[in-house]
């Protein structure tokens, strides 16, 4: 799911060049929502998983920074509360 989220971002055609923070936000939100679906709510466990996934996706995060993303997409990612909403944001 996380890798899919990063790759879906690649299809964004307008806006600004994605920053490292934009890419990290997408990964963090994806992990958060996945863990929420698994009923994991411990902030420490979620943060650890987010760090682990970022390490695993280092190459994709670098590539993500070369893509364009809109402010609307970033705002949508920030407010997504379930995985399906996040996927819709990134289409």
C-alpha positions in Angstrom: 0.0 0.0 0.0 2.7 2.5 0.9 4.7 1.9 -2.3 1.4 2.2 -4.2 0.8 5.6 -2.5 4.2 6.9 -3.6 3.8 5.7 -7.1 0.3 7.2 -7.4 1.8 10.5 -6.5 3.9 10.3 -9.7 0.8 10.8 -11.8 0.2 14.3 -10.4 0.7 16.6 -13.4 0.3 20.1 -11.9 1.3 22.1 -8.9 4.8 22.3 -7.5 7.7 19.9 -7.3 7.1 17.6 -4.4 9.3 18.3 -1.4 10.9 15.7 0.9 8.3 16.7 3.5 5.4 16.1 0.9 6.7 12.7 0.2 7.3 11.8 3.8 3.7 13.0 4.6 2.3 10.6 2.0 4.3 7.7 3.5 3.4 8.6 7.1 -0.3 9.0 6.3 -0.3 5.7 4.4 1.3 3.9 7.3 -0.9 5.6 9.9 -4.1 4.6 8.0 -2.9 1.0 7.4 -2.1 0.6 11.1 -5.5 2.1 12.0 -7.2 -0.5 9.9 -5.2 -3.2 11.8 -6.5 -1.5 15.1 -2.9 -0.4 16.1 -3.2 3.0 17.8 0.0 3.2 19.8 1.7 6.4 18.6 5.1 4.9 19.3 4.4 1.8 17.2 3.0 4.0 14.4 6.1 6.3 14.4 8.5 3.3 14.4 6.7 1.7 11.5 6.7 5.1 9.6 10.5 5.3 10.1 11.0 1.7 9.0 8.9 2.2 5.8 10.8 5.4 5.0 14.1 3.5 5.2 12.7 0.8 2.9 11.5 3.3 0.4 14.5 5.6 0.3 14.9 5.3 -3.5 11.2 5.9 -4.2 11.2 9.0 -1.9 14.1 10.5 -3.8 12.2 9.8 -7.0 9.1 11.2 -5.5 10.8 14.6 -5.0 11.2 14.9 -8.7 7.4 14.7 -9.3 4.8 17.4 -9.3 2.1 17.6 -6.7 -0.7 20.1 -6.1 -1.6 21.8 -2.9 -5.0 20.2 -3.2 -3.5 16.8 -3.2 -1.4 17.5 -0.1 -4.4 19.0 1.7 -6.4 15.9 0.8 -3.7 13.6 2.1 -3.5 15.5 5.4 -7.3 15.1 6.0 -7.7 11.5 4.8 -9.1 9.4 7.6 -9.3 6.0 5.8 -7.1 4.2 3.3 -9.7 4.6 0.5 -9.7 8.4 0.9 -5.9 8.5 0.7 -6.0 6.5 -2.5 -8.6 8.9 -4.0 -6.4 11.9 -3.0 -3.5 10.4 -5.0 -5.3 9.6 -8.2 
